[in-house]
Amino acid sequence: MNMHLKKATEALPEGMDALLVTNNRNQRWLSGFNFEDGYVLVTRKTSYLLTDSRYIEAAEKGAQGVTVLQMAGKRSDMFRKIFEENGVKTVGFEDTWVTVAAYENLKKTLAGFELIPAGKLLENIRETKDDDEIDRIIAAQRIAEKAFEHILGFISPDRTEQEVALELEFYMRSLGAEGTSFPTIAVSGSASALPHGVPRPIKLEKGFFTMDYGALYEGYCSDMTRTVVIGKADEEMKTLYNTVLSAQLAAEEAIAEGVTGAALDKIARDIIDATAYKGCFGHSLGHGVGMYIHEAPGVSGGNTAGLKVGHVITIEPGIYVKGKYGCRIEDMAAIRKNGAEILTKCPKHLIEL
């Protein structure tokens, strides 16, 4: 049994004999195998990966710590046999991810067995990452950093926002990324005032150009934002940029085990709100990162729980002046046993292109 399965098995609450996992990323976290059709079933005795003929050979080679079975015949009969062998009467299901239609289907497939909502049982375990998981996040981040170095030579006034976004994505894939962590943001000029702006088919506008993107590597995400200037920055732009940078550096300096997301958010927000840009930092300071780009813990005013060893978070303050421009700078950090580690190793001084 691998460590992730061990953690999941030990976390099964009293009265839940098994957990039926249908979320693809949770399935991958448990089994080490990436597939899109089937189930991972965790019982107190044995864990299983159930899939069809399209994945069975690859699963037999790639899945770790599970008994791999090919789904054949009626699924209800297959589950009944497994449940009888493992003394299962109650089955947890991922109510956070299951649609109403899928739930109704589960009730029919598992008729005769009690279904129990599992809530965020696996998400709560995945919130703190082990060293191997953090290493994969770091590998994803190194890919993103190489893409940033590459894109600085690609950017020109003749490129469009969409072209820059696509080049970032292509280059990360060429370096081994499975894909992107989320849809790439690449917005220039007045559009940089939109924190989640969508790349447009127009040539880069002068002024701030914000790129927020990440690589997906071996199932884990990276996330970083860098804002550069197309052309020359005037004094107001330099002031704005340095304010964001000061807020970010101050928050990063304060990261430590036990510090709350609310405390970090306040540090950065107070710095920005002490300037003429008060009220221009609208979103939270950051979020957790893992197999999903947004995971617990939140780094926001509402999170009063202390950071734990194994948490990976972002620190991404921004200033957005409506209709004019905006700037955001983002790093990732991990909470280690010996302190905080900034995972992002990428220049963040003001760059003019």
N, C-alpha and C positions, 0 to 999 in steps of 0.2 A: 504494500500500500504506500503510495506517495504521500508526502507531507500535507498536501492540500486535501486529499481525501481523508487523511487521518484527522485533520482539523474539523472537516465537515461532519465526519462520523461522531466525533466527540461532542460536537455542538448540537446534535439532534436532541431536542427537548424531550422530557419525559412524556410519554403518551404518543410520540411520533416514531413509528417503527422504521420508516423509510422516507426518503426525500426524492421525488421525481423532478429532475432538472430539465427544463425545456429551453432556457435562455442560452443562446449559442456561446456567449463569452463565459458564462458560468460553467458550461459544459467543458469548454477548453481549459479553463482554470483548474477544473477537477481532474481531467484526463490527460491534458497535454496534447489533445488532438483537436484540430480545427475542422468542424463539419457543420452542415446546415440542415440535416434531416434525420431526426432520431431523438434518443433520450440518453441521459445518464441517470442511473438509478443507484442511490446510495442506501444501503441497508447496514444494520449493525454487524452483520456477518460478512457479506460480500458486496462489492459494487460492480455495476455492469454498465457497458456502453452498448446500446441497441441501435442498429442502423440498417440500411438496406444495401442491396448489391453494389450500388455505386461507390460506397465508401468502405465496404467490409475489408477488402484486402489492405487498403491503406491504414485502416483502424487497427487491424491485427498487428501491423508493423509499428505504428506510431503511438498508440494509446498506452498510457502508463498506469499500472495499478488496478486496472479494471478487467473484468471478464467480458470479452467482446462477443456479442451474439448477433446473428443476422435475423432481422425481422422477417418472419414468414408466416403465412396463414393468418388467423384472426389474432390481432394484438391482445384482445382481452384474454384469450387462452394462454398466450405467452406470459403475460403479466401474472395471471393466476398461478401458473406453474412456479414462477420465480418467487412469488409471495409465499406460497405454501412451503417451498424449500427453505425460506428464511424466516418463517414465523411472522410474517407481516400481516397486520390487520388494519393499521392506520397509516396513511400516506400523506406526507406533506407535499404541497405544490406551490409553485412560484406565482402567487397571486399578484405580485407587483408587475409581472410580465405577461400573464395569461389573459387573453381576451375573454369576453363573455362567451363567445361562440366556442372557443377552445375549451373553456371550463365545462360547458355543457357536453362537449364531446368526451372530455375526460370522465365525467360522471357515468357516461354510457360504457366507456372502455373499462373502467375500474369499478363497475357495478358490484356491490357486495362488500366493498372496502370503504372505510371512512376517509374522506378527503379533509385535510387540515391546512388552512393557509399558513405558509411558512414565513410570510413577510419578507424582511430583508436579511434572513439568516445568513446567506452566503455573502451578500454585500457587506454586512457587518464584519465578517471574517476578512474579506478582501481589503477592507479599509486600511489595514496595516500591512505593508509589503515586507517580504523577506529579502535577503541580500540578492538572490537571483533575480527577483522581480525588479528591484531597483537597478540592477545591472542592465536589464533589458530596456528600462526607461532611459538610462544613460546612453545606451547604444542608439536608441531612437533619437535622442537629443543630438548626439554627435553627427548623425546624418543630417538633421535640420541645420546644424551649424555649418557643415560643409556646403549645404545648399545656399545659405546666406552669403558665404564667401564667394560662391559662384555667381549669385544673382547680382552682386555689386558690379561685376563686369558686364552683365547682360543689360542692365537698366540703361535706357537712354530716352531722350524726349520723344523719339519716334516709336517707342514701345507702347502698347496699350496695357491697361491694368490686367485684362484677361490674359494677355501674352505673358506677363510677369508671373501671374498665378500659375499658369500652365507650366512654365519653365521650372518653377520651384517644385511642382509636383512631379514632373518628368525626371528632374535631376535626383530627387529623393528616391524615386523608384529605381533609377539607374545605380544607386548606391546600396540597394538591397531592401528598401522599405517595401512592406506589403501594400501600402497605400498611404493615404493621409489620415491624420487623427480626426480631422473634421474638414469641412469645406474651407479652402484657403481664402483668407481675407487679404486683399491688396487694393487699397483705396488711396487716392491722391487728392491734393487740393482741398476743395470744400467738402468732398466726400470723406476725408479723413476725420471729420467731425462725427461720423457715424461709427460707433464702436464696433458694430457687426455689419458694416457695409459690404455690399456684394461687388466684386470686380466688374468693371464696365468695359464695353468694347470701344473705349475712347483713349486717345493718347494721354500719357501721364501729364497731369497738371502741375505747374510749378508750386512749390511749397512743401508741406509735410506729405510724406508718403508712408503709410503704415502697412506693414506686412505681419499678419498674425497667422501662424501655420504650424504644422507639426507632422512628424513621421510616425507611422504605425510599424513597429518592428517586433516580430515574434509575439504578436498579440498585445503589445504595450505601446502606449501613446507618449509622445513628447509634445510640448506646447511652448512656443516662445513668440514674442512680439518684438519687432524692432521698427523704429520710425526713423527714416532718413529724410533728407531735404533734397528736392529736385530744384537745382539752382543754388542760390545763396540765401542763407537765413538772415533775416533782419534782427535787430536787437530784441524786439518783442518775442520773436520765435525762439531765440536763444534763451530768453528768460523763462518762457513756458517750458521748453525742453528741460532745462536744468532744474526747474521746480519738480517736474515729474521724476527726474532722475534722483533728486535729493530725497523725495518721498519714498522711492523704491529702496534706495540704499539704507535709509533709516529703518524701514520695516525689516529688511533682510538682516540687518545687524541685530535685531531684537528676537529673531527666530530661535526658539529653544524648546526643549521638552517642557510641557506644562503651561507654556504661554498660550493664551487663547487666540482664536481667530479674530474675535472682537477687539482684543488689545492691539494686534498687528494692524487691523483695519484703521483703528483710531490714530495710530502713529502716523500712517501715511496721509490720512484724511486731514488731520490737524495741520500738517505742513502745507497742504494745498489750500485749505480753507483760510490760512493765515495770510494769503496773498490776494491779489485782485481776482483770482480765479475761484473764489469761494462758490461752491455749488456746481462747479463744472466737472466734478468727479462723481458721476452718477451711479456706477456699478460697484459691486463689492471688490475688495482688494484681490481676491483669488479664490481658488478651489482646489480640491484634491484631484490627482491624476493617477490613472492606472490603466486597466483594460478599456475603460471609458475615459473620454476627455474630461468629463465632469463627474467627479466622485466625491464622497465625503473624505475629509472634513471641509466644510465651508470656511473660507477665510473672510468672514463678514461680521458686521456689527451684531448679528443675531446669534453667533456661535460662541457660547461661553464655556465650551468644553476645552480642556487643555490638549495641546498637541502631544502625540504619543510617538515613541520610537517606531519607525516603519511608515509613518505618514509621508507622503510626497505631495507637496503643494505648489501652487503658483503664487507669485507676487507680481501684480500687474496694475499699478495705478495708472490713471490717465487723466488728461484734461481735454475737454471737448467744448469748443466755442461754436455754438450753433450758427450754421450758415457760413462759417469762416474756415476753420481747420481744427485738427485735433492731434493728439500725440499719446501713445501708450508704449510702455517699456515693460517687458515681462521675462522673468526667469522662473525656473523651477528650483525647489529646495527639498532636501530629504532630512528627516529627523533621525539621527544615528545615536548609538549608545554613548558616543563621546562628544555629542553636540550636533549642531546643524551643519549641513553641507550644501552649498550652492551648486546645483548640478549643471547649470548653464555656464559654459565657458565661451562666451561670444562677446565681441566688442560692443559697448553701448555708449561710447562717446558720440557726440553729434557728428554725423557724416553728411557732407554735402556732395552731391553728384551733378 
